């Protein structure tokens, strides 16, 4: 049996039998965690990533306290309150192509109240809602491609992200089994 088929079987079992983050979420926790570590390997809930001009981004965030990160387009906004202030300031200045919080949810694509991106539970609920919508758009069928559409529907980006998801899923499964 090939690796992808084996993973599909495991996922089907988990999907059918999983206990989810909340009773209303159809997405198993293992898949939410897979998306989360693919988006945000450090699991830091206080990250803001700009997908726009870095100089314009820093002109705004420099008014606040934050911690620089290795990646030039990412900051650690340190706490939920500060993150909310920074996010609202970015939005007020028309910088909306930003990935926010634990699941690096893109504000331009998915608008939620700013504080929810930086709350671990609420961020997971938001991510679940996004994935559920993707599954519904796919006639209630899920696949790795559907899960990867959380990041992008552009074919080559979706394929690349799908590979990362599978790799991280295998890591998580092996941690559970050990």
GULUMSE-675225 format. One record per atom (N, C-alpha, C, O): residue in one letter; x, y, z. Coordinates in steps of 0.1 Angstrom, whole numbers, padded with zeros to 4 digits, always signed. Example, Ala and Ser with C-alpha at 12.3 -4.5 7.8 and 13.67 -1.06 7.14 Angstrom:
a+0132-0057+0078 a+0123-0045+0078 a+0132-0033+0078 a+0142-0033+0085 s+0128-0022+0071 s+0137-0011+0071 s+0129+0000+0079 s+0134+0011+0080 
***
This chain:
x+0009-0012+0000 x+0000+0000+0000 x+0009+0012+0000 x+0018+0013+0008 x+0006+0022-0009 x+0015+0034-0010 x+0012+0043+0002 x+0001+0042+0009 x+0021+0052+0005 x+0021+0061+0016 x+0008+0070+0017 x+0002+0071+0027 x+0005+0075+0005 x-0007+0084+0005 x-0020+0077+0007 x-0029+0082+0014 x-0021+0065+0002 x-0033+0057+0004 x-0034+0053+0019 x-0045+0054+0025 x-0023+0049+0025 x-0023+0046+0039 x-0027+0058+0048 x-0035+0057+0057 x-0022+0070+0044 x-0026+0082+0051 x-0040+0085+0050 x-0047+0089+0059 x-0046+0083+0038 x-0060+0085+0036 x-0069+0076+0044 x-0079+0081+0050 x-0065+0064+0046 x-0072+0054+0054 x-0071+0059+0069 x-0082+0059+0076 x-0060+0063+0074 x-0058+0067+0087 x-0067+0080+0089 x-0074+0081+0099 x-0066+0089+0080 x-0074+0101+0081 x-0089+0099+0081 x-0096+0105+0088 x-0093+0089+0073 x-0107+0086+0073 x-0112+0081+0086 x-0122+0085+0091 x-0104+0072+0092 x-0107+0067+0105 x-0107+0078+0116 x-0117+0079+0124 x-0097+0087+0115 x-0097+0098+0125 x-0108+0107+0122 x-0115+0112+0132 x-0111+0110+0110 x-0122+0119+0106 x-0135+0114+0111 x-0144+0122+0116 x-0137+0101+0109 x-0150+0095+0113 x-0152+0094+0128 x-0163+0094+0133 x-0140+0092+0135 x-0141+0089+0150 x-0135+0099+0159 x-0134+0097+0171 x-0132+0111+0154 x-0124+0120+0162 x-0133+0128+0171 x-0145+0131+0168 x-0127+0132+0182 x-0133+0142+0191 x-0127+0155+0187 x-0115+0157+0187 x-0135+0165+0183 x-0131+0177+0178 x-0129+0188+0188 x-0134+0186+0200 x-0124+0199+0185 x-0121+0210+0194 x-0134+0215+0200 x-0134+0217+0212 x-0145+0216+0193 x-0158+0218+0199 x-0168+0210+0191 x-0165+0205+0180 x-0179+0209+0197 x-0190+0200+0192 x-0194+0204+0178 x-0199+0196+0170 x-0193+0217+0175 x-0198+0222+0162 x-0187+0220+0151 x-0190+0223+0139 x-0175+0216+0154 x-0164+0215+0144 x-0163+0201+0139 x-0162+0192+0146 x-0164+0200+0126 x-0163+0187+0119 x-0149+0183+0116 x-0146+0172+0112 x-0140+0192+0118 x-0126+0190+0115 x-0118+0184+0127 x-0118+0190+0137 x-0112+0172+0125 x-0105+0166+0136 x-0094+0175+0141 x-0087+0182+0134 x-0092+0174+0154 x-0081+0182+0160 x-0067+0179+0154 x-0059+0188+0152 x-0065+0167+0150 x-0052+0163+0144 x-0050+0171+0131 x-0039+0175+0127 x-0061+0174+0123 x-0060+0181+0111 x-0058+0196+0114 x-0051+0203+0107 x-0065+0201+0124 x-0063+0215+0128 x-0049+0218+0132 x-0043+0228+0129 x-0044+0208+0140 x-0030+0209+0145 x-0020+0208+0133 x-0010+0215+0133 x-0023+0200+0123 x-0015+0199+0111 x-0014+0212+0104 x-0003+0216+0100 x-0026+0218+0102 x-0026+0231+0095 x-0018+0241+0103 x-0011+0249+0098 x-0021+0241+0116 x-0014+0251+0125 x+0001+0250+0125 x+0008+0260+0123 x+0006+0238+0125 x+0021+0237+0125 x+0027+0240+0111 x+0038+0243+0110 x+0019+0237+0101 x+0023+0240+0087 x+0024+0256+0085 x+0033+0261+0079 x+0014+0262+0091 x+0014+0277+0090 x+0023+0284+0100 x+0029+0294+0097 x+0025+0278+0112 x+0032+0285+0123 x+0039+0274+0131 x+0034+0270+0141 x+0050+0270+0126 x+0058+0259+0132 x+0061+0262+0147 x+0063+0252+0155 x+0063+0274+0151 x+0067+0278+0164 x+0055+0277+0174 x+0057+0277+0186 x+0043+0276+0169 x+0030+0277+0177 x+0029+0289+0185 x+0022+0289+0195 x+0035+0300+0180 x+0034+0313+0187 x+0021+0319+0183 x+0019+0322+0171 x+0012+0322+0192 x-0001+0328+0188 x-0001+0343+0185 x-0011+0349+0181 x+0011+0349+0187 x+0012+0363+0186 x+0020+0368+0174 x+0028+0377+0174 x+0019+0361+0163 x+0026+0364+0151 x+0018+0372+0141 x+0006+0369+0139 x+0024+0382+0135 x+0018+0389+0124 x+0028+0389+0112 x+0039+0393+0114 x+0023+0384+0100 x+0031+0383+0088 x+0025+0392+0078 x+0013+0391+0075 x+0032+0401+0072 x+0027+0409+0061 x+0030+0402+0048 x+0041+0397+0046 x+0021+0403+0039 x+0023+0399+0025 x+0024+0411+0015 x+0023+0409+0003 x+0026+0422+0021 x+0026+0435+0014 x+0040+0441+0016 x+0049+0434+0021 x+0041+0453+0012 x+0054+0460+0013 x+0059+0461+0028 x+0052+0466+0037 x+0071+0456+0030 x+0077+0455+0044 x+0079+0469+0050 x+0077+0471+0062 x+0084+0478+0042 x+0087+0491+0047 x+0074+0498+0052 x+0074+0505+0062 x+0063+0497+0044 x+0050+0503+0048 x+0046+0496+0061 x+0041+0503+0070 x+0047+0483+0062 x+0044+0475+0074 x+0051+0481+0086 x+0045+0483+0096 x+0064+0482+0085 x+0072+0487+0096 x+0070+0501+0100 x+0071+0505+0111 x+0066+0510+0090 x+0062+0524+0093 x+0051+0524+0103 x+0050+0533+0111 x+0042+0514+0103 x+0031+0514+0112 x+0034+0506+0125 x+0032+0511+0135 x+0040+0494+0123 x+0043+0486+0136 x+0053+0492+0144 x+0054+0489+0156 x+0062+0501+0139 x+0072+0507+0147 x+0067+0517+0158 x+0074+0521+0167 x+0054+0520+0157 x+0047+0528+0168 x+0044+0519+0180 x+0040+0524+0191 x+0046+0506+0179 x+0042+0497+0189 x+0054+0489+0194 x+0065+0489+0188 x+0052+0482+0205 x+0062+0473+0210 x+0060+0459+0203 x+0049+0454+0202 x+0071+0453+0199 x+0071+0440+0192 x+0085+0434+0193 x+0095+0441+0196 x+0086+0422+0189 x+0098+0415+0188 x+0101+0411+0174 x+0092+0404+0168 x+0112+0415+0168 x+0116+0411+0155 x+0118+0396+0154 x+0122+0389+0164 x+0115+0390+0142 x+0117+0376+0140 x+0127+0374+0129 x+0131+0384+0123 x+0131+0362+0127 x+0141+0359+0117 x+0137+0363+0103 x+0144+0369+0095 x+0124+0360+0100 x+0118+0364+0087 x+0115+0379+0088 x+0108+0384+0098 x+0119+0387+0078 x+0118+0401+0078 x+0103+0406+0078 x+0100+0416+0084 x+0095+0398+0073 x+0081+0402+0071 x+0072+0397+0083 x+0059+0397+0082 x+0078+0392+0094 x+0071+0387+0105 x+0075+0394+0118 x+0087+0396+0120 x+0065+0397+0126 x+0068+0402+0140 x+0061+0394+0150 x+0050+0387+0147 x+0066+0393+0162 x+0059+0388+0174 x+0053+0400+0181 x+0061+0408+0186 x+0040+0401+0182 x+0034+0412+0188 x+0032+0411+0203 x+0025+0419+0209 x+0037+0400+0209 x+0039+0398+0223 x+0027+0394+0231 x+0028+0386+0240 x+0015+0400+0229 x+0003+0396+0237 x-0009+0399+0229 x-0009+0407+0219 x-0020+0394+0233 x-0033+0395+0226 x-0037+0410+0224 x-0041+0414+0214 x-0036+0418+0235 x-0040+0432+0235 x-0031+0440+0225 x-0037+0447+0216 x-0018+0438+0226 x-0009+0445+0217 x-0011+0441+0202 x-0011+0449+0193 x-0013+0428+0200 x-0016+0423+0187 x-0028+0429+0181 x-0029+0432+0169 x-0039+0430+0189 x-0051+0436+0185 x-0049+0451+0180 x-0054+0455+0170 x-0042+0458+0189 x-0039+0472+0185 x-0031+0473+0172 x-0035+0481+0163 x-0021+0465+0171 x-0013+0465+0158 x-0021+0462+0146 x-0021+0468+0136 x-0029+0451+0148 x-0037+0446+0136 x-0047+0457+0132 x-0048+0460+0120 x-0054+0463+0142 x-0064+0474+0139 x-0057+0485+0132 x-0062+0492+0123 x-0045+0489+0136 x-0037+0500+0130 x-0033+0497+0116 x-0034+0505+0107 x-0029+0484+0114 x-0026+0480+0100 x-0038+0481+0091 x-0037+0486+0080 x-0049+0476+0096 x-0061+0476+0088 x-0066+0490+0085 x-0070+0494+0074 x-0065+0499+0095 x-0069+0513+0093 x-0060+0520+0083 x-0064+0529+0076 x-0048+0515+0081 x-0039+0520+0071 x-0039+0512+0058 x-0029+0513+0050 x-0049+0505+0056 x-0052+0497+0044 x-0041+0486+0041 x-0039+0482+0030 x-0035+0481+0052 x-0026+0469+0051 x-0035+0457+0056 x-0036+0455+0068 x-0040+0450+0046 x-0050+0440+0050 x-0045+0426+0045 x-0051+0416+0049 x-0035+0425+0037 x-0030+0412+0033 x-0019+0407+0043 x-0007+0407+0041 x-0025+0404+0055 x-0017+0400+0067 x-0022+0387+0072 x-0034+0384+0072 x-0012+0378+0076 x-0015+0365+0082 x-0014+0367+0097 x-0004+0372+0102 x-0024+0363+0105 x-0025+0366+0119 x-0026+0354+0128 x-0034+0345+0125 x-0019+0354+0139 x-0021+0345+0150 x-0016+0331+0148 x-0008+0328+0139 x-0021+0322+0156 x-0017+0308+0157 x-0018+0301+0144 x-0009+0293+0140 x-0029+0303+0136 x-0032+0296+0124 x-0028+0305+0112 x-0031+0301+0100 x-0022+0316+0114 x-0018+0325+0103 x-0029+0327+0093 x-0028+0326+0081 x-0041+0331+0098 x-0053+0333+0090 x-0051+0347+0083 x-0048+0357+0089 x-0054+0347+0070 x-0052+0359+0062 x-0064+0368+0064 x-0075+0364+0061 x-0062+0380+0069 x-0073+0389+0072 x-0080+0393+0059 x-0092+0395+0059 x-0073+0395+0048 x-0079+0399+0036 x-0089+0389+0031 x-0100+0393+0025 x-0087+0376+0033 x-0095+0366+0029 x-0106+0362+0039 x-0117+0358+0036 x-0103+0364+0052 x-0112+0359+0063 x-0112+0370+0074 x-0103+0370+0082 x-0122+0378+0074 x-0123+0389+0084 x-0131+0384+0096 x-0143+0381+0096 x-0124+0384+0107 x-0129+0381+0120 x-0125+0393+0129 x-0116+0401+0126 x-0132+0394+0141 x-0127+0405+0151 x-0112+0403+0154 x-0108+0391+0155 x-0104+0413+0154 x-0090+0413+0155 x-0085+0404+0166 x-0076+0396+0164 x-0091+0405+0178 x-0086+0398+0190 x-0087+0383+0188 x-0079+0375+0194 x-0096+0378+0179 x-0098+0364+0178 x-0087+0356+0171 x-0085+0344+0173 x-0079+0363+0163 x-0068+0357+0156 x-0057+0353+0166 x-0049+0344+0164 x-0057+0360+0178 x-0046+0358+0187 x-0050+0351+0200 x-0042+0349+0209 x-0062+0346+0200 x-0067+0337+0211 x-0066+0323+0206 x-0072+0320+0195 x-0059+0314+0213 x-0057+0301+0208 x-0070+0293+0205 x-0071+0287+0194 x-0079+0294+0214 x-0092+0286+0211 x-0099+0293+0200 x-0104+0286+0191 x-0101+0306+0200 x-0109+0313+0190 x-0102+0311+0176 x-0109+0310+0166 x-0089+0312+0176 x-0082+0310+0163 x-0084+0296+0158 x-0086+0295+0145 x-0085+0286+0166 x-0088+0273+0162 x-0102+0271+0157 x-0105+0265+0147 x-0111+0278+0163 x-0125+0278+0159 x-0126+0285+0145 x-0133+0280+0136 x-0119+0296+0143 x-0119+0303+0130 x-0113+0294+0119 x-0119+0293+0109 x-0102+0288+0123 x-0096+0279+0113 x-0105+0267+0109 x-0106+0264+0097 x-0112+0262+0119 x-0121+0251+0117 x-0132+0256+0107 x-0136+0249+0098 x-0137+0268+0110 x-0148+0273+0101 x-0143+0275+0087 x-0151+0272+0077 x-0131+0279+0085 x-0125+0281+0071 x-0125+0267+0064 x-0129+0266+0053 x-0119+0258+0071 x-0118+0244+0066 x-0131+0238+0063 x-0133+0232+0052 x-0141+0240+0072 x-0154+0235+0069 x-0160+0241+0056 x-0166+0234+0048 x-0158+0254+0055 x-0163+0261+0042 x-0157+0255+0030 x-0163+0253+0020 x-0144+0252+0031 x-0136+0246+0019 x-0142+0232+0016 x-0144+0228+0005 x-0145+0224+0027 x-0151+0211+0025 x-0165+0212+0019 x-0168+0205+0009 x-0173+0222+0023 x-0187+0224+0018 x-0186+0228+0003 x-0194+0223-0005 x-0176+0236+0000 x-0175+0240-0014 x-0170+0228-0023 x-0172+0229-0035 x-0165+0218-0017 x-0161+0206-0024 x-0172+0195-0023 x-0168+0183-0022 x-0184+0199-0022 x-0196+0189-0021 x-0194+0180-0009 x-0197+0168-0009 x-0190+0186+0002 x-0188+0179+0015 x-0178+0167+0015 x-0179+0158+0023 x-0169+0168+0005 x-0159+0158+0004 x-0146+0164+0008 x-0143+0176+0003 x-0138+0158+0015 x-0125+0164+0019 x-0114+0156+0012 x-0115+0144+0009 x-0103+0162+0010 x-0090+0156+0005 x-0079+0165+0009 x-0081+0175+0015 x-0067+0160+0006 x-0055+0168+0010 x-0055+0181+0002 x-0051+0192+0007 x-0060+0181-0011 x-0061+0193-0019 x-0071+0203-0012 x-0068+0215-0012 x-0082+0198-0007 x-0092+0207-0001 x-0086+0213+0012 x-0087+0225+0014 x-0079+0205+0020 x-0072+0210+0032 x-0062+0220+0028 x-0060+0230+0035 x-0054+0218+0017 x-0044+0227+0013 x-0050+0240+0007 x-0043+0250+0007 x-0062+0240+0003 x-0069+0252-0001 x-0070+0262+0010 x-0073+0274+0008 x-0068+0258+0022 x-0067+0267+0034 x-0057+0278+0031 x-0058+0289+0035 x-0046+0273+0024 x-0035+0282+0021 x-0036+0289+0007 x-0035+0301+0006 x-0040+0280-0003 x-0041+0286-0016 x-0048+0276-0025 x-0047+0264-0024 x-0056+0282-0035 x-0062+0273-0045 x-0054+0274-0058 x-0057+0266-0067 x-0044+0282-0059 x-0035+0282-0070 x-0028+0268-0071 x-0022+0264-0062 x-0030+0261-0083 x-0025+0247-0083 x-0011+0244-0078 x-0010+0235-0070 x-0001+0252-0083 x+0012+0248-0078 x+0015+0252-0064 x+0022+0245-0057 x+0008+0262-0059 x+0010+0265-0044 x+0002+0255-0036 x+0006+0251-0025 x-0010+0251-0041 x-0018+0241-0034 x-0010+0228-0033 x-0010+0222-0022 x-0004+0224-0044 x+0004+0211-0044 x+0015+0212-0034 x+0018+0203-0027 x+0023+0223-0034 x+0034+0225-0025 x+0029+0225-0010 x+0036+0218-0002 x+0018+0231-0008 x+0013+0232+0006 x+0008+0218+0010 x+0010+0214+0022 x+0002+0211+0001 x-0003+0197+0004 x+0008+0189+0008 x+0007+0181+0018 x+0020+0190+0002 x+0031+0182+0005 x+0036+0185+0019 x+0040+0176+0027 x+0036+0198+0023 x+0040+0202+0036 x+0030+0197+0047 x+0034+0192+0057 x+0017+0197+0043 x+0007+0192+0052 x+0009+0177+0055 x+0009+0173+0067 x+0011+0170+0045 x+0013+0155+0046 x+0025+0152+0055 x+0025+0144+0064 x+0036+0159+0052 x+0048+0157+0060 x+0046+0160+0075 x+0050+0153+0083 x+0039+0171+0078 x+0036+0175+0091 x+0026+0166+0098 x+0027+0163+0110 x+0017+0161+0090 x+0007+0151+0095 x+0014+0138+0100 x+0011+0133+0110 x+0023+0134+0091 x+0031+0122+0095 x+0039+0124+0107 x+0040+0115+0116 x+0045+0136+0109 x+0052+0139+0121 x+0043+0138+0133 x+0047+0132+0143 x+0031+0144+0132 x+0022+0144+0144 x+0018+0130+0147 x+0017+0126+0159 x+0014+0122+0137 x+0010+0108+0139 x+0021+0100+0146 x+0019+0093+0155 x+0034+0102+0141 x+0045+0095+0147 x+0047+0099+0162 x+0051+0091+0170 x+0045+0112+0165 x+0046+0116+0179 x+0035+0110+0188 x+0037+0106+0199 x+0023+0108+0182 x+0012+0102+0190 x+0015+0087+0192 x+0012+0082+0203 x+0020+0081+0182 x+0023+0066+0183 x+0035+0063+0192 x+0036+0052+0197 x+0044+0073+0194 x+0056+0070+0203 x+0053+0073+0217 x+0062+0072+0225 
***
